[in-house]
Amino acid sequence: MAGRGDLTGWPHDSRSDTSQALPSADGHMHFHAKISFWTWWDGTEPSPPALLDIAKAGIIRRAEKVSVRRSITDCDRLRTELNTELMNWEAVAETQVHVRGHCTSVDADPDLIAAVDEHEQAIRRHVVQSWYEERRKQQQNQMCSLILDPLRATAWWLLDNQDKPEEAVTIAQNFQELRNILKPAEQTDTPGKLVDELLIPADEAVRHRVIQFVRNCFQELHRDDLAARLDPVDD
């Protein structure tokens, strides 16, 4: 195999330039990159007529593998990553064409950059807001739990006010009053409510049996009007 100093085809120090649209991580939005590339033919026979096309295809393929991981807002970062990726000689597929490159610039449509940047900022704001609301909800739940438990609420207060033990009794009384005012009223279970709770997780066989039993009760009490209002079931 010929060495790099024994070139039979296109010399490796010949430079070609291309302007190329490269895919981004943002769907159908593209970067616009300017890339210079150098070609080295490693064969003993004359280089193929399509040498530059093969080299260009190889350098673009390598560039696309990098660009597709980057947002359209990362133009400068992509340029540096492309130069890292393209600096070494690599063969193009199974050919004897070798190519390396250098990216001179990467840009994108300013309107697209602004739109994507605004979208990313909106996502960040949403994440922050969601985190704040979740934290606020946790604090509310914790506060509700403390209000309904005067002992824990007083202990919580005392942790931050250990220099005021004489006020603990008054604070405890205040928490007790709050508990009495805000404690949810106890709800009395009714037969209808209990039957509803029984039916919610029940499978069809159990549901059919319960409804049929209740229907029979209504009919025995001559309340066909109530029996007719039950969900129909297949006999």
C-alpha positions as CSV (number, residue, x, y, z in Angstrom):
1,M,0.0,0.0,0.0
2,A,1.3,3.4,-0.9
3,G,2.4,5.6,2.0
4,R,1.4,9.3,2.4
5,G,4.6,10.4,0.8
6,D,4.0,8.2,-2.3
7,L,0.8,9.7,-3.7
8,T,-0.3,8.5,-7.1
9,G,-3.6,10.5,-7.2
10,W,-4.9,13.7,-5.7
11,P,-2.3,15.2,-3.4
12,H,-3.3,15.4,0.3
13,D,-2.4,19.1,0.6
14,S,-5.0,20.2,-2.0
15,R,-7.9,22.0,-0.2
16,S,-11.5,22.1,-1.2
17,D,-14.3,24.1,0.4
18,T,-18.0,23.4,0.9
19,S,-21.0,25.1,2.4
20,Q,-23.4,22.6,3.8
21,A,-26.7,22.5,5.6
22,L,-26.3,20.2,8.7
23,P,-29.2,18.7,10.7
24,S,-29.8,19.8,14.3
25,A,-31.5,18.3,17.3
26,D,-34.4,20.6,16.6
27,G,-36.3,18.6,14.1
28,H,-36.3,20.2,10.6
29,M,-34.1,23.2,11.6
30,H,-30.6,23.2,10.1
31,F,-27.2,24.7,10.7
32,H,-25.2,26.3,7.8
33,A,-21.6,25.3,8.0
34,K,-18.5,26.2,6.0
35,I,-16.0,23.3,5.9
36,S,-12.6,23.0,4.2
37,F,-11.4,19.5,3.5
38,W,-8.3,17.8,2.3
39,T,-8.3,14.5,0.3
40,W,-5.7,11.7,0.2
41,W,-5.9,8.9,-2.3
42,D,-4.4,5.7,-0.9
43,G,-4.5,3.6,-4.0
44,T,-1.8,2.5,-6.4
45,E,-3.9,3.1,-9.5
46,P,-5.0,6.6,-10.6
47,S,-7.5,8.3,-8.4
48,P,-11.2,8.0,-9.4
49,P,-12.9,10.9,-11.2
50,A,-15.4,11.3,-8.3
51,L,-12.6,11.6,-5.7
52,L,-13.8,15.0,-4.4
53,D,-17.4,13.9,-4.4
54,I,-16.5,10.8,-2.3
55,A,-14.4,12.9,0.0
56,K,-17.1,15.5,0.4
57,A,-19.7,12.8,1.2
58,G,-17.4,11.4,3.8
59,I,-16.7,14.7,5.5
60,I,-20.4,15.6,5.5
61,R,-21.4,12.3,7.0
62,R,-19.0,12.8,9.8
63,A,-20.2,16.3,10.4
64,E,-23.9,15.2,10.5
65,K,-23.2,12.7,13.3
66,V,-22.0,15.6,15.5
67,S,-24.5,18.3,14.5
68,V,-27.6,16.2,15.0
69,R,-26.8,16.1,18.7
70,R,-26.8,19.9,19.1
71,S,-29.6,22.5,19.3
72,I,-29.7,25.3,16.7
73,T,-28.7,27.7,19.5
74,D,-25.3,26.0,19.9
75,C,-23.5,27.2,16.7
76,D,-20.2,28.1,18.3
77,R,-20.1,24.9,20.3
78,L,-20.8,22.9,17.2
79,R,-18.0,24.5,15.3
80,T,-15.5,23.5,18.0
81,E,-16.8,20.0,18.1
82,L,-16.7,19.6,14.4
83,N,-13.1,20.6,14.3
84,T,-12.3,18.0,16.9
85,E,-14.2,15.4,14.9
86,L,-12.9,16.2,11.5
87,M,-9.2,16.9,12.2
88,N,-8.0,13.3,11.7
89,W,-7.6,11.4,8.4
90,E,-10.3,8.8,8.0
91,A,-11.2,6.5,5.1
92,V,-14.6,7.1,3.5
93,A,-16.6,3.9,3.8
94,E,-14.8,1.0,2.1
95,T,-13.0,3.2,-0.4
96,Q,-9.3,4.2,-0.5
97,V,-10.3,7.8,-0.2
98,H,-9.1,9.5,3.0
99,V,-10.3,12.9,4.1
100,R,-10.0,15.3,7.0
101,G,-11.5,18.7,7.5
102,H,-11.7,22.0,9.3
103,C,-14.9,24.0,10.0
104,T,-14.4,27.7,9.5
105,S,-17.9,28.8,10.6
106,V,-21.3,27.6,11.7
107,D,-24.4,29.8,11.8
108,A,-28.2,29.5,11.5
109,D,-31.2,31.6,10.7
110,P,-31.4,34.3,13.5
111,D,-35.2,34.0,13.6
112,L,-35.0,30.3,14.2
113,I,-32.4,30.7,16.9
114,A,-34.5,33.3,18.6
115,A,-37.6,31.0,18.4
116,V,-35.8,28.0,19.8
117,D,-34.1,30.1,22.5
118,E,-37.5,31.4,23.6
119,H,-39.0,27.9,23.6
120,E,-36.1,26.6,25.7
121,Q,-36.6,29.5,28.1
122,A,-40.3,28.8,28.3
123,I,-39.5,25.1,29.2
124,R,-37.1,26.2,31.9
125,R,-39.7,28.6,33.3
126,H,-42.2,25.9,33.3
127,V,-39.8,23.5,35.2
128,V,-39.1,26.2,37.8
129,Q,-42.8,27.0,38.2
130,S,-43.7,23.3,38.5
131,W,-40.9,22.8,41.1
132,Y,-42.1,25.9,43.0
133,E,-45.8,24.7,43.0
134,E,-44.8,21.2,44.1
135,R,-42.7,22.6,46.9
136,R,-45.5,24.9,47.9
137,K,-47.9,22.0,47.9
138,Q,-45.6,20.0,50.1
139,Q,-45.3,22.9,52.5
140,Q,-49.1,23.3,52.6
141,N,-49.6,19.6,53.4
142,Q,-46.9,19.8,56.1
143,M,-48.6,22.8,57.6
144,C,-52.1,21.1,57.5
145,S,-50.6,18.1,59.3
146,L,-49.1,20.4,62.0
147,I,-52.3,22.4,62.5
148,L,-54.2,19.1,63.1
149,D,-51.5,18.0,65.6
150,P,-51.0,20.7,68.3
151,L,-48.2,18.6,70.0
152,R,-46.1,18.5,66.8
153,A,-46.9,22.1,65.9
154,T,-45.8,23.3,69.3
155,A,-42.6,21.3,69.2
156,W,-41.9,22.7,65.7
157,W,-42.3,26.2,67.0
158,L,-40.2,25.5,70.1
159,L,-37.3,24.3,67.9
160,D,-37.0,27.8,66.5
161,N,-37.8,29.6,69.7
162,Q,-35.9,27.8,72.4
163,D,-35.2,31.1,74.2
164,K,-38.9,31.6,74.7
165,P,-40.1,28.6,76.7
166,E,-42.5,30.7,78.7
167,E,-44.6,31.3,75.6
168,A,-44.9,27.6,74.7
169,V,-48.2,27.2,76.7
170,T,-49.8,30.1,74.9
171,I,-48.6,28.8,71.5
172,A,-49.9,25.3,72.3
173,Q,-53.3,26.7,73.2
174,N,-53.4,28.7,70.0
175,F,-52.6,25.5,68.0
176,Q,-55.3,23.6,69.9
177,E,-57.9,26.3,69.0
178,L,-56.8,26.2,65.4
179,R,-57.2,22.4,65.4
180,N,-60.7,22.7,66.7
181,I,-61.7,25.3,64.2
182,L,-60.1,23.8,61.1
183,K,-60.5,20.1,61.8
184,P,-62.5,18.6,59.0
185,A,-66.0,17.5,60.0
186,E,-66.4,13.8,60.4
187,Q,-68.5,12.4,57.6
188,T,-71.1,9.7,58.6
189,D,-71.1,6.6,56.5
190,T,-74.4,5.8,54.8
191,P,-75.6,2.5,53.3
192,G,-75.5,4.1,49.9
193,K,-72.0,5.4,50.3
194,L,-70.8,2.0,51.5
195,V,-72.4,0.2,48.6
196,D,-70.7,2.7,46.2
197,E,-67.3,2.0,47.7
198,L,-68.0,-1.7,47.4
199,L,-68.8,-1.3,43.7
200,I,-65.9,0.9,42.6
201,P,-63.2,-1.7,42.5
202,A,-65.5,-4.7,42.0
203,D,-65.3,-6.9,38.9
204,E,-68.3,-7.5,36.7
205,A,-69.5,-10.6,38.5
206,V,-69.5,-9.0,41.9
207,R,-71.1,-5.8,40.5
208,H,-73.9,-7.9,38.8
209,R,-74.5,-9.8,42.1
210,V,-74.8,-6.6,44.3
211,I,-77.0,-4.7,41.8
212,Q,-79.3,-7.7,41.5
213,F,-79.5,-8.0,45.3
214,V,-80.4,-4.3,45.7
215,R,-82.9,-4.5,42.9
216,N,-84.6,-7.5,44.6
217,C,-84.8,-5.5,47.9
218,F,-86.4,-2.6,46.1
219,Q,-89.0,-4.8,44.4
220,E,-89.8,-6.7,47.6
221,L,-90.6,-3.3,49.2
222,H,-92.7,-2.4,46.2
223,R,-90.3,0.3,45.0
224,D,-90.1,-0.6,41.3
225,D,-89.4,3.1,40.6
226,L,-86.0,2.8,42.4
227,A,-85.3,-0.7,40.9
228,A,-85.7,0.8,37.4
229,R,-83.1,3.4,38.2
230,L,-80.3,0.9,38.8
231,D,-77.8,0.1,36.1
232,P,-79.2,-2.6,33.8
233,V,-77.4,-6.0,34.1
234,D,-77.7,-9.0,31.9
235,D,-79.5,-11.9,33.6
